[in-house]
Amino acid sequence: MSEGAVSEDRYFEDFVVGDIHRYGRFEVERGEVLDFARRYDAQPFHLDDAAAAKTHFGRLAASGWHTAAMSMAMIVDAGNLAGGGGSLGALGVDNLRWLKPVYPGDVLHATSEILEANPSRSTPGRGTVKLRTTVLNQDDEPVMRYEAITLWRTRPAG
Amino acid sequence: MSEGAVSEDRYFEDFVVGDIHRYGRFEVERGEVLDFARRYDAQPFHLDDAAAAKTHFGRLAASGWHTAAMSMAMIVDAGNLAGGGGSLGALGVDNLRWLKPVYPGDVLHATSEILEANPSRSTPGRGTVKLRTTVLNQDDEPVMRYEAITLWRTRPAG
């Protein structure tokens, strides 16, 4: 598990298109992989090494939704990509791809590139920021990639 | 939590484009919303009613990734959309949108429409199935939608 979230007050204006943020470290624990799979994704290759060995996973692999959740934990921990006073969550995600299996014992990190930053046309005081997030393992192999459309407050006056 | 997964052996050939599957029931529990948020998405509006009241969520709302995980739990429970002997996981997700907040006390259900079914050109014995999954609350309001590209074995000979 990832710990020690630092929350800064970031606002829409703080995002610069082209900036790349590097962050994270999340240790993938076997017990947590199994716990997530039992609750939310009880497919054999997420629960059992022998069953996984019969598939392209090769051995017990984390649920893809678990990897997404772990990426979010790293994002919140990074402190400047979500979770501060200006953060209003996300509208959605495009082009999510699970590129390689994530295994217990892996240590993940991540990068996020700011792709777009657009003030809201309909709601003054808000804007959307599109980020391409890549999750990598300890061998710097990309394991997951997605583009998130996040919603932010603009910086308060004064 | 959702329980009682039934696993049937479904294969690539069993998916018919245009078919719509209706399934689920997942009760969103406050403790589980908080537990997920503490581990993976520790933003104030996922942890605290007062903080959420200052945002468009209005009150404590589930992490969007938690809603995705709950959708997966319903899919696995449905027994014919993942998890059987022919299921090989998913390659990715397109056009994921969180349409409305999901609150503790909500009772979710889901539909999945088969959009495409394509035999693999590179790997004999496999195919991809694209499904549009919509998660709805107890008032039949869509709360989340996404298109998943899932990977399947073809039916074994004999």
Boltz contact constraints between the chains, C-beta under 6 A:
constraints:
  - contact:
      token1: [A, 5]
      token2: [B, 42]
      max_distance: 6.0
  - contact:
      token1: [A, 40]
      token2: [B, 69]
      max_distance: 6.0
  - contact:
      token1: [A, 40]
      token2: [B, 72]
      max_distance: 6.0
  - contact:
      token1: [A, 40]
      token2: [B, 73]
      max_distance: 6.0
  - contact:
      token1: [A, 41]
      token2: [B, 72]
      max_distance: 6.0
  - contact:
      token1: [A, 42]
      token2: [B, 5]
      max_distance: 6.0
  - contact:
      token1: [A, 42]
      token2: [B, 76]
      max_distance: 6.0
  - contact:
      token1: [A, 43]
      token2: [B, 83]
      max_distance: 6.0
  - contact:
      token1: [A, 55]
      token2: [B, 88]
      max_distance: 6.0
  - contact:
      token1: [A, 65]
      token2: [B, 68]
      max_distance: 6.0
  - contact:
      token1: [A, 65]
      token2: [B, 69]
      max_distance: 6.0
  - contact:
      token1: [A, 65]
      token2: [B, 72]
      max_distance: 6.0
  - contact:
      token1: [A, 68]
      token2: [B, 65]
      max_distance: 6.0
  - contact:
      token1: [A, 69]
      token2: [B, 40]
      max_distance: 6.0
  - contact:
      token1: [A, 69]
      token2: [B, 65]
      max_distance: 6.0
  - contact:
      token1: [A, 72]
      token2: [B, 40]
      max_distance: 6.0
  - contact:
      token1: [A, 72]
      token2: [B, 41]
      max_distance: 6.0
  - contact:
      token1: [A, 72]
      token2: [B, 65]
      max_distance: 6.0
  - contact:
      token1: [A, 73]
      token2: [B, 40]
      max_distance: 6.0
  - contact:
      token1: [A, 76]
      token2: [B, 42]
      max_distance: 6.0
  - contact:
      token1: [A, 83]
      token2: [B, 43]
      max_distance: 6.0
  - contact:
      token1: [A, 88]
      token2: [B, 55]
      max_distance: 6.0
  - contact:
      token1: [A, 92]
      token2: [B, 96]
      max_distance: 6.0
  - contact:
      token1: [A, 92]
      token2: [B, 97]
      max_distance: 6.0
  - contact:
      token1: [A, 92]
      token2: [B, 98]
      max_distance: 6.0
  - contact:
      token1: [A, 93]
      token2: [B, 96]
      max_distance: 6.0
  - contact:
      token1: [A, 96]
      token2: [B, 92]
      max_distance: 6.0
  - contact:
      token1: [A, 96]
      token2: [B, 93]
      max_distance: 6.0
  - contact:
      token1: [A, 97]
      token2: [B, 92]
      max_distance: 6.0
  - contact:
      token1: [A, 98]
      token2: [B, 92]
      max_distance: 6.0
